[in-house]
Amino acid sequence: MVTVEPHRGTHLGQLQHLVNRHLAVVLPGWSLPAEVIEGSLGSASEDAPPDPWVARRRTLCAVEDDRLLGAAHVLLYGSAPEVGAAYRGAAELAWLLFRPEADRAAEALVDAARDLVAVWGAKRLYACDTSLPVPVVSGVPESWPHVSAALNRGGFEPAVEGEEVLYVGQLPERGPDAPPLAGLEVRAAIEEPGHRFIAELAGIEVGFLDWAPDLSFGRMLPALAGWAQLSILGVREGWRGRGIGPWLVRSTAPFLRMLGVRRVVVALTQYQEAAGAGSMCRGLGWEPLVRLQQGWSQVAGPTWPPDA
């Protein structure tokens, strides 16, 4: 018989295996250490909220005969002004993971999470925006069809046009020394927590990009060593279509190579991909790896909120 109980330390080994089994089919080779997973769960104590946004949190485990079949992490957001309006007083099923054959466990976890946030008095219920404590993975990847199906059965749907795609590939070579426009130069401007580079022409900023050059966060996530994320790339209107974006990426590659970067990941929205960012990524040798459905919220099932 499947039972749902709060996470305990004895679950951690099986929980790590469950998390990394799911993560490996999104970005091969990526994994999370047990201590990072445990730290991300936070404290269930209501007397010490872990951050200004989150008022309460709870990790639920679906167990059968001491075997962990699935787990869910549930958050209740605060009502303070610093909390975004859409999340103020809302709850989130931050992530839901389970063995693909364990549909009963998934149903039990969704029901238990819904009951929990009803007791908490949440005004709205979202799902899988926060996701796992790993960069760029937010939402439900297409490689987790069992999770999408479980959310659908529980009355959740993703946002319309809420899809994101991850492009990955090797760090490109520097490329031609000559810029696409005579006089175009690149300069660095430190922007925490990443690094910003600016393309200038005659003192005018025509483009910029931001790199997050260490997704391992100082080897706290060892499996992500050598990975960087291209966080933002923008070219000013009137200067687009002249090759400034790819040139800026290639011009900053030597800096990343000095930091030990070998691979790159880029997260694009549907709009960005269709507007030309996808073509640019392919031109740099990066290919789409996985698509993620985002913006899940409860739209069917029990009346929400419960006392409505």
N, C-alpha and C positions, 0 to 999 in steps of 0.2 A: 504494500500500500504506500502511495506517495504521500509524504507529509511535508509541510512547509514550515521552516523554523528559521530564527535569526542566525546570521552567520556566526560561526565560532572559529577559534583558531585551528581546531582539528580539521576544518574544511579546507584550509588554505592550500594544501598540496593538490587536492583534486580541483579546486577552483583555478589554480594556476594552469593546470593541464587543460581545463575547459576554455579558459581565456585564450591561451596560446594556440590551441587547436583552431579556434575561430580566426584569430589574427593571421595565422599562417596562410589561410586561403584568401586573404585580402592583399597582403604584401608579403610574398614568400621570404622567409628568413627573419622576419620581424618577430619578436617575442618580448614578454615583460617579466622581469624578476619578481619573485614572490613578495619581496619587501615593498616594491613599488605598488603592486596590486593591493596589498594590505594597507599601505599608507593612504591610498586613494579612497578607501572605504570610509575613513574618518571615524569619528566617535558617534555612537548612538545616543550619547548623553544629551538631554535637552537643556542642561544647565550650561553647556559650553559649545555653542554653535561653531562649526569649523571655519566659517568665513562670513563676511558681511551679507552675502547673497543668500546663503543656505541656512534656514532656521532648523531643519531637522533632516536626518537621513537614516536610512535603514537598508541593510543588505539581507535579502531573503534567499534561502537555499531550499531547493526541492530535493528531498532525500528519500531513498528507498533501500532498506537493509544496509544502512551506513554507506550507500553509494550515492555520490552527488550526481543528480541527473540534470540539474540546471540551477541558475541563480539569476537574481534581478536586484538592481540597485535603485532605490527610490529616494527622491529628494522632495522636500517642501521648501519653496522659496519664501523669503521674508516679505514684509510689506513696507520696508523702509523706502524713502525716496530714491536712494541710490540703486535700488533694484529696478531693472527695466520694466516698463509699464506692462508689457505682454506677459511677464513672468511674476509680477507682484501678486503674492497670495496663491500662486499656481503650484501644482505638483508635477513631477516628471518621473516617468519610468526611465531612468537615465540609460540603462542598458538591460537587455534581456538576452541571456545565453542559455542554451540547453542542447543536449544531445539530439541530433536530428530525428531519432526514432522515439523521443520522449515527449510526445504531444500532450499527454496527460499532465506531465510535470509543468510544461509551459502554461497550460490552461490554469493549473493550480497557482502558479506564480502570478499570472496576470490578475486572477481573482483576489489573491491575497494582497497584492499591491493596491488594487482598487479599494478594497476594504480598509486598508491602512490609511490611505490619503483621505478617505471619507471621514475617518475618525479625526484626522488632523484638521479637517475643515477646509480642504483645498477648494478653490473656486473653479479651476480648470485642470485638465490632466493632459500632459504632453508625453511624448515617448522618444527616446533615443537621439535627442539633440546633443546631450553631454557626451554620451558614449564612453569608450574606454580611455584610460589615462595614457594616450599615445597620440602623437601629432597626426593631423590631417584626416583621421578616421572619425567621421561624425555622421550619424544616420545609420541606415541599414544597408550594407553592401549587397549587391546582386548575388554574391557568392554565399549569402546566408538566406536562401529562399524559405527555409523552415521558420526563421524568425519573422520574416515579412508575413508569412501565412498565419503565424500565431497572433501577430498584432491585428491582422485583418479579422480573424475570428473573434478577437476581443473587442472589436468595434473601433479600431484605429485606422486612419488613412493618412498617407503622406500628403504634403502640400502640393498643390498643382504647380507644375514646373519647379518642383523642389529637388530636382536631381543634380548631383555633382559628379564629376568624373575625375579620376586621378590619372595623370600622365606621369610616366617614369622613364628613366633612361640614364645613360652615362653622362658625366660632366663633359660638355663639348670642348673641342679644341678652340684655341684662341681665334683662329680664322685670319682673314686678310688684315694686314696692318692698316690699309687705307680705309677710312670710314666711308659710309655711304654718301655723306655730304662733306664737301671740302670745309675744313675748319671745325668739324664736329669733335668734341672732346668729352672725356668722362672724368668725373672727380668723385671722391668718396666723401660721404657725410655720415657720421656715426649716428645711428638711430637704434635705441634700445627697444626690444631685446635682440634685434638683428643688425643688419648693415645695409645702408642705403647708398646707391650710386646714382649720380645724376648725369644726364647727357646735356651738354650745353653747346650752343652755337652762337658765337659773338656775344657771350654773356647772357644769353637767353636760355632758360631751361626748356628743353623740348621733350624730355623724357626722363624717366626715373625707374628704378627697381629696388626692391627690398629682398635681401637674402636672409634666411634663418640658417646659418652655416653649420649648426651642430644639433641635429635632432636627437643625439644621445644625451644632451644636456650634461656635458662633462662626464660622459660614460656612465651616467646613472642608468641609462638604457643601453647596455653594451651592444645589443644586436643592431642598433641603429647607428653605430659609429660609421662614419664615412658618408652619411646621408645628409643632404641639405634640401631645404624647401625654397623654391622661388615663391615668395609670399605675395608680392605685388609687382606688376609691370605695367607702366602706363606711358603712353605717348600722347602729347598734347594734340588737340584737334588742329588740323591744318598741316600737321607734320606726319600723319599716319600714312602707311603704305609706301614708305621710303626705305624700309629695312632698318630703321633705328632700333626697334625692339630686339631683333636677333643679334645685331651688332653689339648692343649693350650687354646682352647675356654673354656673348663670346668674349667681349673685352674684359669682363670681370671674372672669367673662369680662372685665370692664373692666381688671383687672390684666393679663391676657394681651394684650388689645388694645393696651395701652401698650407692650408688648414687641414689637409688630409681628406677633402671631399672627393668622392668617386662617383656618387650617384645622386640623382636629383628627382624630387617629386613635386608636382604642380597640381593644385586642386582648382578646377574650373567649374563654374556654373554652366548650365545649359546655354544661357545667353552668351557668355564669354566664349564658349567653344564654337558656337555658330557664328559669332561675330568676327572670327579670324584667329583667335588664340589657339584653337586646336590645330589649324594649319601651321602656325608658327612653331608649335611644339613638335610637330612631325618634321618640320624642316630642320629642327635642331637635333633630330634623332630620338625624340621621346615619343612613346606610343601610349595610347589609352590602355590602362590595366584593369580598372574596375569602376563600376558606377554605383553610386550610393543614393538611396532615397532618403530625403530629409524632411523636416517639418511635420513629423507625425503628431496627430492629436486624436483624442477620442471624439468620434462623431456619431457613434451608434452604440447600442447596448443599453445598459441601465441609465435611467435619467441622470443627467449630470448638470450641476452638482446634485448629490443624492436628496437633499431636502428641497429641491426646486419644485 
